[in-house]
Amino acid sequence: MIHMETLFNQVKSITRKYAEIDSLTGSNFNLFKILDITSDEVRLHTMLLADLLNPNGSHGQGGIFLEHFVKELGVKNFDVETASVHPEMSIGGKTETTGGRIDLFIKDAKGCSITIENKIYAKDQENQLLRYYNYSSQNLFYLNLLGTDPSKQSIGTLKPEDYTIISYKEHIISWLETCRKEAVELPLLREGISHYINLVKTLVGQSRNKAMTDEIRDLIVSKKENLESAIELSNTLTAAKIKLQHLFWEELRKSLVKQDKYEICENDKKVNWQKIKGFYGKRNKDIHYGYWMKIYEKDDITIHYGVEIESNIYHGFTIERNGKGGISNLDEFANYRDIILEINSNYKSTNWWMGWRYPNTKLNFKEFNSQAIFNLCDRNILKQTVEDIVRESFNDIESFLSRIENMQ
């Protein structure tokens, strides 16, 4: 225990030293963070990647970045010289197996193409990868921060060999660092790429400072006791994550009950310790759980409001007919969806959600790499964070119910 406490203090001293260096050198400055678009899939990530990949992009470097990208992904026989890049490309009206909007579609004059579904924090859509595969079956890539599997909901009837999983952590950072080398004599372009690399490393939980990482690594392997302590910490880290998430859900449940307005539903999505443990398991797929409340019922229609988790905590409205969901996008519920958007324009709709959004304080319990998550160790901050989420939720619920009352 003494060795572990000593190791903690030494690591804290190293991180404090590099924090001071960052402050003195301005390394903490990042345009994307200042503009608060760090997780904006379309306006930042997709559009920036599209411009770098475009041989006619604003970078002015022709097809060299795309050439490195094709190599990174292992795509064969792609003609970079005749390539065109199409971000947010519409492939027609959405049906069960066709249509939608592809995040990044790259094609050459010979008919070879690359299709990329780009996920930062957004949820998978129904049959999303299947629909894109049916449009173009060659070189279909599912890109996300850490290389996690797509949901069953997204892949539909696809087989694992029909698509390839790539990640920002492995593939995009590696490619961007190669691009930065190509731009070494172009300071504005080089620094722009550097800002983006630093942002991506933050999103995937990598230290931006290699020197700091190396110093901590060397500290750990400098003594047998340090290595033993580090291994012991590593072995208990998942248990600590489970514990903190459990404390969050317990606090949320207490806060919802305290409101005494809607009863928490007893359904198969309700939180329990086993689900939280499974959330951090190696085979974690399609784990969604949380707390749900029935807020409205009329004839055969029921509307629920829930706080749920995928990687991030999110909350919102769903609708069922005779107990069956997946109907939120039907035309007959357009008025409900419009009301939800009027209440808060951050709500997004899917087949299963009339509207879902992240709370004002974004909590990613999967990556576990943000100050918002670390701050939850302080029980007062944990309680305040939960109370804020509940207040946001109930404000939206009350606004929604008052408006649909006026419709009738």
Secondary structure, 3 states (H helix, E strand, C coil): CHHHHHHHHHHHHHHHHHHHHHHHHCCCCCHHHHCCCCCCHHHHHHHHHHHHHCCCCCCCCCCHHHHHHHHHHCCCCCCHHHCEEEEEEECCCCCCCCCCEEEEEEECCCCCEEEEEECCCCCCCCCHHHHHHHHCCCCEEEEECCCCCCCHHHHCCCCHHHCEEEEHHHHHHHHHHHHHHHCCCCHHHHHHHHHHHHHHHHHCCCCCCHHHHHHHHHHHCCCHHHHHHHHHHHHHHHHHHHHHHHHHHHHHHHHHHHHCCCCECCCCCECCHHHHHHHCCCCCCCCCEEEEEEEEEECCEEEEEEEEECCEEEEEEEEEECCECCCCCCHHHHHHHHHHHHHCCCCECCCCCCEEECCCCCCECCCCCCHHHHHHHCHHHHHHHHHHHHHHHHHHHHHHHHHHHHHC
